[in-house]
Amino acid sequence: MNPTTCASGTRPPTPRRTRTGVAVLAAAVLWGLTLVSCAWLAYLVGVVAVSAGADGAWASAGRFLLWCALVVVGAAGALTAFALAPRVRRLAPESRLLLLGVLACPAPTVLAVLTWTGLT
């Protein structure tokens, strides 16, 4: 059989163009910002919990701690549900990381900026 002919009616697969460098870099920046924000929030919640425990002022600090916990847990739950969706799971790994990074970044970052500037 001649390899240049198409006896079965199918064409040879065409190579896919891959430009993953930019997507991986953008995903790394977004996930890095998200992790730094979550680390700041974890530190802040730990400091508030220790100081409230030492002073016995759980009533005033409890609302702040609950608010931070609800925002982070709610965002993590929504992100997990979205990541397990069938259409998202079919994406290429680079695209999936970038999409989930775009969705994961705003909630903890905005909360960290609000706590850093003292607006909460």
Secondary structure as GFF3:
##gff-version 3
##sequence-region A 1 120
A	DSSP	alpha_helix	20	55	.	.	.	ID=ss1
A	DSSP	alpha_helix	58	83	.	.	.	ID=ss2
A	DSSP	alpha_helix	86	89	.	.	.	ID=ss3
A	DSSP	alpha_helix	93	104	.	.	.	ID=ss4
A	DSSP	alpha_helix	106	117	.	.	.	ID=ss5
###
